[in-house]
Amino acid sequence: MLHSSTMLRRLAVLGVALVLGLGGCGSAPLLTVATHTVTVEPNANSTAQQANIGYTVGAPAHIDISLLGPNGQRVLLRNNDRSADSYSFPFSGVLAKPNSPDQQVLADGTYRLLFQAKAKDGRTAQASVTAIVAKADPVALQLSNLSLSLSTFSPNGQGVQQLASGATVNQDQTVLNYAVNKPADITIWVTDAKGNRTPVHNQLAMDTKPGPQPPVIWDGKGPNGVPVPDGKYVLHVQAADASGNVTERDLPVTVVNSGIQQVQIVDARFFPTALGYGGVVNVAITIKNTGTAAIHTMGPPPGTRYTTQMKGYLDPSFALPGNPTPFVDTPGRWRVGVRWTSGDVNYPARWGFFANPNQTLLPNQQVTVIGSITILPPQPHNINLWATIDMGGIGNTGDFGQTQVIVGFPS
């Protein structure tokens, strides 16, 4: 006869074995998929563009989800570890292209979604779902005819330049041209060598018509309005239609001689401050380049003499001798200007920084621009004069150095 204590130990062991056996019989399946068949219609007018397939993982496992095509080709869609829980896999009949940001709608047909699980303890399980693609959008999305006006440009305010061919081009920007074959959302951005993203353009499908699109300008500036640093960039153009097609194309672009244009008037003097009619007021304006980019200029050259009767661009003094073309405002070309109380136009007197229009004002460089204005009647006895910097078609920096000149009798 067994001792009572020995019998109790044997009964305890047997009890544990029974519990473990019951636990093993009641454990959850490694993989359960909630449905056997789904149908999707990947087109813009369908309300069945996506099916969400529920599945449950009974123990921590590695999960693969693959698409098997009618021709037997297999495409891996998911490949990750899952803890024991319930999940949902969205199937829209859209397939991502390998090694590409593009996505393409599948053709009509019957496919198979294969779910495979491998637990850490070595157990495996699999299940499949029949996936029917119907009424799929038959038109593939295409971006074409991508081109840039300049593959290398300099966002530093130099403005429009004339090429040897006689054509003009704005060196501060590049212009993108492209075409799309169907309405799509358009997103355009630029990335630098580190992958930092600068947005350029967004356009909704409702504003997109098939064919060539309106040109898109990138001025070389980041979201903060400051020109991006010199370097190599990639301009990305992405189109996405309502059916799920996505296509992206890239163009390389290089930024050189980038910088901020900024000029400050250091001093502005008008003298003498008392004179008769017919007398000459001398002008001396000292300016300094306080930005990071070289400043381009244009005529009339320093030393040009004006009169208080001049009519701005219509005055012969505002043109080169023997050349009827006046020195009209030109983007990227800066000058100093002067206005006075009785002037008919804003800042009618203007002078370039240098006699040579090809010379530039470099960062931290300063120069004094000299000019003169003959005071002709009729004029009030007290005339105020002001100096400014004319920023090449953008506007001016405001009045500086206000000086009152007393005008007496003819000198």
C-alpha positions in Angstrom: 0.0 0.0 0.0 1.3 3.5 -0.9 2.1 5.9 1.7 -0.5 8.7 1.8 2.0 11.5 1.1 3.4 9.6 -1.9 -0.1 9.2 -3.3 -0.9 12.9 -2.8 2.3 13.8 -4.8 1.3 11.5 -7.7 -2.2 13.0 -7.7 -0.7 16.5 -7.9 1.5 15.6 -10.9 -1.5 14.0 -12.6 -3.5 17.1 -12.0 -0.9 19.3 -13.6 -0.7 17.1 -16.6 -4.4 17.2 -17.1 -4.4 21.0 -16.9 -1.6 21.3 -19.5 -3.4 18.8 -21.7 -6.6 20.8 -21.5 -4.8 24.0 -22.1 -3.2 22.6 -25.3 -6.5 21.4 -26.6 -8.1 24.8 -26.0 -5.3 27.1 -27.5 -6.2 29.5 -30.4 -5.3 28.6 -34.0 -2.1 30.2 -35.2 -3.8 31.9 -38.1 -7.5 32.6 -38.9 -8.8 34.6 -41.9 -12.3 35.9 -41.6 -13.4 35.7 -45.3 -12.8 33.5 -48.3 -13.7 35.8 -51.2 -13.6 39.6 -51.8 -14.4 41.7 -54.9 -13.0 45.1 -55.5 -13.7 47.6 -58.3 -10.6 50.0 -58.7 -12.2 52.8 -60.6 -13.1 56.4 -59.8 -16.8 55.8 -59.9 -17.0 52.7 -57.7 -18.1 52.5 -54.1 -16.3 49.1 -53.8 -12.7 50.3 -54.3 -11.4 48.5 -51.2 -12.0 45.4 -49.1 -10.7 45.1 -45.6 -9.8 41.5 -44.8 -9.8 40.6 -41.1 -7.4 38.0 -39.8 -6.3 36.8 -36.3 -2.9 35.7 -35.2 -3.1 33.3 -32.2 0.6 33.5 -31.1 3.5 35.8 -31.9 4.5 34.9 -35.5 6.1 36.2 -38.7 3.4 37.0 -41.3 3.7 37.0 -45.1 0.8 38.1 -47.3 1.3 37.5 -51.0 -0.7 38.1 -54.2 -0.8 35.3 -56.7 -1.8 36.4 -60.2 -3.7 34.4 -62.9 -0.3 33.5 -64.5 1.1 32.2 -61.2 3.3 35.2 -60.6 3.7 35.9 -56.9 4.1 39.4 -55.4 4.9 39.8 -51.7 2.7 42.5 -50.1 3.4 42.2 -46.4 6.4 40.8 -44.5 6.5 41.5 -40.8 6.2 40.2 -37.3 2.9 40.2 -35.5 1.9 39.7 -31.8 -1.2 37.7 -30.9 -4.0 39.9 -31.9 -6.6 40.7 -34.6 -5.7 42.7 -37.7 -7.1 44.0 -41.0 -5.5 43.8 -44.4 -6.8 46.4 -47.0 -6.9 45.2 -50.6 -7.8 47.7 -53.3 -6.7 46.0 -56.5 -3.7 48.4 -56.7 -0.2 47.0 -56.8 3.0 48.9 -55.9 5.7 48.5 -58.5 9.0 47.0 -57.1 11.7 49.5 -56.4 9.5 52.4 -57.4 7.1 54.9 -55.8 4.6 54.1 -58.6 1.3 52.2 -58.0 -0.8 50.6 -60.8 -4.4 49.3 -60.9 -4.6 45.5 -61.5 -6.3 44.3 -64.6 -9.7 42.5 -64.3 -9.3 38.9 -63.2 -9.3 36.4 -60.3 -6.3 36.6 -58.0 -5.4 34.8 -54.7 -4.2 36.3 -51.5 -2.1 33.9 -49.6 -1.6 34.4 -45.8 1.3 32.5 -44.2 2.3 32.5 -40.5 5.3 31.0 -38.8 5.4 31.0 -35.0 8.5 31.3 -32.9 8.0 27.7 -31.8 8.2 26.5 -35.4 4.5 26.0 -36.0 3.2 27.2 -39.4 -0.2 27.9 -40.9 -1.6 29.4 -44.0 -4.9 30.5 -45.5 -6.0 31.9 -48.8 -8.6 34.4 -50.0 -10.0 34.6 -53.6 -9.6 38.2 -54.7 -11.7 39.3 -57.7 -10.8 42.5 -59.5 -13.7 43.8 -61.6 -14.5 47.0 -63.6 -10.9 48.1 -63.2 -9.8 51.5 -64.6 -8.3 50.5 -68.0 -6.3 53.7 -68.5 -2.8 53.6 -67.0 -1.6 57.0 -65.6 1.3 58.6 -67.4 3.5 61.6 -66.9 5.4 62.7 -70.0 7.4 65.4 -71.7 9.1 66.6 -68.5 11.7 69.4 -69.1 13.3 72.3 -67.2 14.0 75.7 -68.8 17.3 75.6 -66.8 18.9 72.6 -65.3 21.4 74.9 -63.5 20.3 78.3 -62.2 21.2 80.9 -59.6 18.5 82.3 -57.3 20.3 85.5 -56.3 18.2 88.3 -57.9 20.2 88.7 -61.1 17.0 88.6 -63.1 16.5 88.4 -66.8 19.6 87.9 -68.9 20.1 88.0 -72.6 21.7 85.0 -74.2 24.1 85.0 -77.1 21.2 83.9 -79.4 19.3 87.1 -78.4 16.7 85.2 -76.4 16.1 86.3 -72.8 15.9 84.0 -69.7 15.3 84.6 -66.0 18.4 83.1 -64.4 16.8 83.3 -60.9 14.3 80.5 -61.6 13.7 77.3 -63.6 10.4 76.5 -65.3 9.0 73.0 -65.4 6.9 71.8 -68.3 5.1 68.4 -68.3 2.0 66.6 -69.5 -0.4 64.1 -68.0 -2.8 61.8 -69.8 -5.8 62.0 -67.4 -7.1 64.1 -64.5 -4.9 63.5 -61.4 -3.8 65.2 -58.2 -0.3 66.7 -58.9 2.3 67.2 -56.2 5.7 68.7 -57.0 8.6 69.1 -54.6 12.4 69.3 -54.4 14.7 67.2 -52.3 18.4 68.0 -51.4 21.2 65.5 -51.0 20.0 64.8 -47.5 16.4 64.1 -48.5 15.1 67.4 -47.0 11.9 68.3 -48.8 10.9 71.7 -50.2 7.3 72.0 -51.6 6.9 73.6 -55.0 3.4 73.0 -56.3 0.1 71.3 -55.6 -2.8 70.9 -58.0 -6.1 69.0 -57.5 -7.5 66.6 -60.1 -10.4 68.9 -60.7 -8.0 71.6 -62.0 -6.1 69.1 -64.2 -7.0 68.4 -67.8 -5.3 65.8 -70.0 -2.4 67.1 -72.0 0.3 69.7 -71.4 0.0 71.4 -68.0 0.6 75.1 -67.1 4.3 75.7 -66.5 5.4 75.5 -62.9 8.1 77.9 -61.6 10.6 77.1 -58.9 12.4 80.2 -57.7 15.0 78.3 -55.8 13.6 79.3 -52.4 12.6 77.2 -49.5 9.4 77.4 -47.4 10.9 80.4 -45.4 11.4 82.4 -48.6 15.2 82.2 -48.4 17.2 80.9 -51.4 18.3 77.3 -50.9 22.1 76.7 -50.6 24.2 75.8 -53.6 24.0 72.1 -54.4 22.5 69.3 -56.4 18.7 68.8 -56.0 16.0 66.5 -57.4 12.7 67.9 -58.6 9.9 65.3 -58.1 6.6 65.3 -60.0 3.9 62.9 -58.7 0.5 62.3 -60.2 -2.3 60.3 -58.4 -5.7 59.5 -60.0 -8.9 58.6 -58.3 -8.6 54.9 -59.2 -5.4 54.4 -57.2 -2.8 54.8 -59.9 0.3 56.7 -58.8 3.3 57.7 -61.0 6.3 59.8 -60.2 9.1 61.2 -62.4 12.3 63.0 -61.3 14.5 65.6 -62.9 18.0 66.7 -61.6 18.5 70.4 -61.0 21.6 72.3 -59.7 21.7 75.6 -57.7 24.8 77.7 -58.0 25.7 81.2 -56.7 22.6 81.3 -54.5 22.2 84.3 -52.2 20.1 87.0 -50.6 20.0 90.5 -52.2 20.2 93.3 -49.7 21.5 96.9 -50.1 21.6 99.6 -47.5 22.0 103.4 -48.0 24.8 104.4 -45.7 24.7 108.1 -46.5 22.9 110.5 -48.9 23.9 114.1 -49.4 22.4 116.9 -51.5 24.5 120.1 -51.8 24.5 123.1 -51.9 21.3 123.6 -50.0 20.7 127.2 -51.3 21.0 128.2 -55.0 19.3 130.2 -57.7 17.3 128.9 -60.7 19.6 127.2 -63.1 21.9 126.1 -60.3 22.9 122.5 -59.8 22.3 120.3 -56.8 25.0 117.7 -56.5 24.0 114.2 -55.3 26.3 111.8 -53.4 24.7 108.5 -52.3 26.8 105.9 -50.5 25.4 102.3 -50.5 26.6 99.0 -49.1 25.8 95.4 -50.1 24.7 93.9 -46.8 23.4 90.7 -48.3 25.1 87.5 -49.5 24.7 87.8 -53.3 26.4 90.1 -55.7 24.2 93.0 -56.9 23.9 93.7 -60.6 23.3 97.3 -61.8 22.5 99.2 -65.0 22.6 102.7 -66.4 22.3 105.6 -66.7 25.9 105.7 -65.4 27.0 107.8 -62.4 27.6 111.4 -63.3 24.5 111.7 -65.5 23.0 115.2 -65.1 19.2 115.6 -65.0 16.9 118.6 -64.7 13.8 119.2 -62.6 11.8 119.3 -65.8 12.6 115.7 -66.9 9.7 113.4 -67.5 11.2 110.1 -66.3 11.7 107.5 -69.0 10.4 109.9 -71.7 13.3 112.2 -71.1 16.3 112.0 -73.5 18.7 112.0 -70.5 17.3 108.6 -69.6 18.8 106.9 -72.6 22.3 106.3 -74.0 23.6 109.0 -76.3 22.4 108.2 -79.8 20.3 105.3 -78.6 16.5 106.1 -78.2 16.0 103.1 -75.9 15.6 104.3 -72.3 17.1 102.5 -69.3 13.8 101.0 -68.2 13.5 99.0 -65.0 14.9 95.5 -65.5 14.5 92.6 -63.0 17.7 91.9 -61.1 19.3 95.3 -62.0 19.5 97.8 -59.1 20.2 101.5 -59.1 19.9 104.5 -56.8 17.2 107.1 -57.4 16.2 110.6 -56.3 12.8 112.3 -56.2 11.9 115.9 -55.3 8.9 117.8 -54.2 7.7 119.0 -57.6 8.7 115.9 -59.6 6.0 114.5 -62.0 7.1 110.9 -61.5 8.4 108.8 -58.7 12.2 108.9 -58.5 12.8 110.3 -62.0 16.5 110.6 -61.6 18.4 107.2 -61.4 22.0 106.2 -61.6 23.7 102.9 -61.9 26.3 101.9 -59.2 29.1 101.8 -61.7 30.0 103.2 -65.2 30.5 99.6 -66.4 27.0 97.9 -66.2 28.7 94.5 -66.0 30.4 95.4 -62.7 28.7 94.0 -59.6 28.5 95.3 -56.0 29.9 92.4 -54.0 28.8 91.4 -50.5 30.2 93.9 -47.8 31.4 96.2 -50.6 30.3 99.8 -50.6 30.4 102.6 -53.3 29.4 106.2 -53.5 27.3 107.1 -56.5 27.6 110.7 -57.8 25.1 112.6 -59.9 23.5 116.1 -60.3 20.2 117.8 -60.9 19.8 121.2 -62.5 17.0 123.3 -60.8 14.8 124.9 -63.5 11.7 127.1 -63.1 8.9 126.9 -62.2 9.8 125.7 -58.7 8.7 126.4 -55.2 11.3 128.2 -53.1 11.7 125.2 -50.8 12.3 121.9 -52.4 12.7 118.6 -50.6 14.8 115.8 -52.1 15.0 112.1 -51.1 17.2 109.2 -52.1 16.2 105.5 -52.5 17.4 102.2 -54.0 15.5 101.1 -57.0 15.3 97.3 -56.9 14.9 96.4 -60.6 11.1 96.2 -61.2 10.4 95.1 -57.6 10.0 98.6 -56.1 12.2 100.8 -53.9 13.5 100.7 -50.4 11.8 103.9 -49.3 12.9 107.5 -48.7 16.3 108.3 -47.2 18.3 111.4 -46.5 15.6 114.0 -46.8 17.2 117.4 -47.5 15.6 120.8 -48.1 17.0 123.0 -50.7 16.2 126.7 -50.8 15.8 128.1 -54.4 16.3 131.9 -54.9 16.6 134.0 -58.0 18.3 132.8 -61.2 22.0 132.3 -60.8 
